[in-house]
């Protein structure tokens, strides 16, 4: 593949940007929020209830990297017991 005007694509630029997005995401959310998102996604109603009971101030509108809330994740996975 011939490049014009001295431009050479940087094969490492896209992964660096993705890594930065992950770092920012993890710095902006708590481990409890990560756990809530995961539990909702896999349909673990007991863990969702435990997190909500023990962390009353948790942000239930927290989103994952794709902008999905715990409720949306549970709904998409058809985990009605979590809702």
GIZIJO-V500315 format. One record per helix or strand of 3 or more residues. SS is the DSSP state (H for helix, E for strand). FROM is the first residue (numbers start at 0). TO is the last residue. If there is no record, write none. Layout:
[[SS & FROM & TO] [SS & FROM & TO]]
This chain:
[[H & 12 & 27] [H & 30 & 41] [H & 44 & 53] [H & 69 & 75]]
